[in-house]
Amino acid sequence: MKFKSLFLLAATAMMVSCGKYQFDATQVATEVANQQAKNQLGIDIDPNQNWRPIRQGSVTITANADLKNIVRVEVLTETPFSNEDAMVLSSMDCQPGQQVTLSYEAPDYLTQLVAACVSDEGEYFIKVFDIESQEVDFQANNSNGARTRAAAAVGGFPATIVLGEGTKSFNALRAEESQNNKYGICIKDDKSKSRWYTAWKDNSWANDMVWAHKSVEGEGGWVMKEGAIRRDVTDVVDLTTIKYDVEKYLKKVGDGINGKSNNWYNTIQQNAYFQEFNELTSDGNPLLLVPVQFNSNEAGSNFIYYYYYNPATAPTEAKALANYIKSLPKFKAVWCFWNDNAATFKREREYLLPYYGDGTPVSGAWGSPVIPKGYKIGFMNRKSKGNIFNNSCGCTYGFGELNVEVNHLIGHYFNVIDNKIAQDVISNDKGDTEKVYGKSANGMDWNSPRICMHSVNGRTYLCFEDGSDLNFSDMVIEVKQGTQIKLSEVSPDVEQAMYTMCFEDRAETADYDMNDVVLVAKRVNDTKIKLTLAACGAKDFVKIHGVVGKTNADAFNGKEIHELLGLTDENPFCNTQIGGYSSSGFSRDITVEKGVKIEDFLASIYIENVTTGKEVHMPDQGHAPFAIIVPMRFNYPKEGSSIKTAYPEFLEWAHDMNVKKDWYRSLEGVDRFPTLFIK
């Protein structure tokens, strides 16, 4: 291999010109190197910049989550449920109830982290905490130290429940109107254009009725409000985690329709802990719902209704079941309104969903607090914004087959239908048909649901979309008891955090592709770190030094990187060129002292460029970035590219380390090398 002859030439030149080479720690942090960085990057560097966007901290965790057989506690970057971005920052085996203190190294952009208790079966119970917090107690902000599930834990239930009057649903009224007109029903869209719809003409909705409750008496403090049965909650539940999940996974604003997030595609279709809602199954306890958020400026126009049926007597085929449900009574469950900030998360009232027997109900019928065990329970949102001739008025269901008709309303519900689906609409003026397409590139079908379910920490939440968006965060309602749900049987599999160190091999003439030497470190346990030489973009003869460890450190120290990766002078690059030579890198587990932090472990490593006779260490504060540490698996720039084009936000962070702290997570930029081969 010609690198050996190159080494001999370089070594001879050094001895002839200046005797034995001695490294001065400031040698590469010269005005020449700093000026080269300014020439290449076009910025002045923040004088406080240390090129490590990492925050070190510690937290004491009490392993007292409401989870059986706790064997471990962890600190993570994010929620672990179907989340590829989640990383374990620190972990420790423990006993239930034990207090343990975990040190961690977190990406500097994070303001919150996630504490987790993990069972012997891999089940997670999590709690979000502010990064400044010193302690996490899973029972803090919870009453009675545990979730309240059984009826006995929440107090009495009414002895007398009386049903009120039933009225025709919007679907029934539209079906009735459609029978009286040749072209169906005429409904105005959001631009006041009148359109005729035939969707309700088959009259399958003719017997659809919605019912309010009339009165309630007996134990438990239950009262009537707007036709629903409710009382003040007496238990306290920490809402930190559900708030975090909704704000992260069901964002209101994004790149979907009308500037709203497309959570239907991004979350519900991608995350096993968020699923399309179909129906619940009663467990034989009274069914209680607790609203936790109404984040819609139209919340006061919404009422949640429920229905139930015995699955043993119902059809199973989807369309036949839909027609069966159309004739079932729908009872009022929740009034979606409170007076303060719509984005507030709180638990003020719980709602009871009674059972009035099977068959057609009658006004004045008495109900029971318990829906029979095994019965199916579904939900519908009735949005009363105008009348049946207004396209913003309608009923949407968790069972998607019941949404087919309302999804045809142009300018409102139809907005979320996939743009590959066309419909024929009878126009107002000539009776001709016109073909209309939806607006959502990753939208729903005619029979998609408008409710999703989310499961976290043993609780399940119903997440409603009340209109023409796909964010599914207009109403969030906890299913407190009455059903047992586990959305995913798969335990989270969360990777340990990875840290990437990138070197430029010539500080004074750096091109800042940041891939000349790439190292990746990952903690295996308290005393072992897996170190990987992941990439080589250097032509020079380069050695690694400064790996500190009890075992396997010598596998790196003093070793030439091309030799470690099996490269030749004809093919000197590895994992820096698309279509070029690639490998899984060179890895060893380094045994270290307990408590050694990965950031400090990496910062001690430096490279020796034998060709130029200089060493490259982590830069001194405020100097050029000829070495950086990134707190994640990092798609560094491709060979010949620059970090300023691969990650434009890097320049903002380099100039001011208090902004764009997560520059390495930005999707903006080009010419990155995908490092997904690193495990």
Number of C-alpha atoms within 10 A of each C-alpha: 12 9 20 12 10 16 18 13 13 17 18 12 15 17 11 9 9 9 11 10 12 10 13 10 13 12 14 23 23 14 13 14 21 21 18 19 24 14 12 16 20 13 14 18 23 18 14 15 21 21 22 19 22 20 15 12 14 17 19 16 23 22 27 22 23 16 17 14 15 25 17 21 29 21 28 26 22 22 27 22 22 19 16 12 13 20 22 22 23 23 22 14 13 17 15 18 13 14 17 18 17 17 16 21 21 26 22 15 15 15 12 17 21 24 31 26 30 25 17 11 11 16 19 25 22 25 22 25 21 13 16 12 13 13 17 22 18 23 18 14 14 16 14 13 15 16 18 17 16 13 15 10 11 14 11 13 21 19 14 14 23 18 22 19 15 18 14 16 22 23 23 23 21 27 24 20 18 22 16 11 13 11 18 22 24 23 22 18 17 14 8 11 13 20 22 22 23 21 19 23 22 12 17 16 24 19 17 21 23 20 24 22 27 20 19 22 15 13 12 15 15 20 17 16 14 12 21 24 26 24 16 15 14 13 16 18 18 17 16 14 17 23 19 18 17 17 14 13 18 25 18 22 15 14 10 22 19 12 11 16 23 26 26 28 17 15 21 22 12 14 16 18 20 27 21 21 23 19 16 18 21 21 19 16 18 23 23 22 21 24 24 22 25 27 19 21 11 17 18 16 18 23 22 22 24 21 21 25 22 14 14 10 7 12 14 12 8 13 13 13 16 18 15 15 21 20 17 20 25 23 27 27 27 27 21 22 20 13 7 8 12 17 15 13 17 16 20 15 17 24 25 23 27 25 19 22 15 11 10 10 18 13 14 14 14 21 20 18 20 19 25 19 15 16 17 20 19 19 26 25 26 21 22 18 15 12 14 21 18 19 26 25 22 28 25 29 26 25 23 22 21 25 23 19 23 23 26 23 26 26 19 19 24 29 24 27 25 18 18 13 14 13 14 14 21 20 17 16 9 7 13 10 13 11 10 15 16 21 18 19 15 18 25 23 19 20 19 23 24 30 27 21 25 25 20 19 16 14 17 23 22 25 27 28 22 28 24 21 27 30 28 28 27 24 24 27 21 22 22 22 22 24 21 16 16 12 16 15 9 12 14 17 14 17 17 20 24 22 23 24 28 26 28 25 31 21 25 19 14 19 21 26 24 26 32 25 23 25 22 26 28 22 22 15 15 16 16 20 21 16 26 21 22 27 27 26 24 22 17 20 22 28 21 22 20 18 21 19 18 13 13 17 19 16 16 22 17 16 16 21 24 25 16 15 20 14 17 14 13 9 12 20 23 25 24 29 18 13 7 10 13 17 13 17 21 17 18 17 20 23 19 20 13 10 9 14 18 18 20 9 16 22 19 13 18 19 25 21 21 21 21 16 16 20 23 24 24 26 20 17 15 18 25 31 27 26 26 22 24 22 24 21 20 23 19 27 25 22 22 14 20 22 25 19 18 23 23 19 22 22 20 19 20 26 18 17 20 15 14 17 21 17 20 22 13 13 11 12 14 16 20 22 19 17 16 10 11 14 12
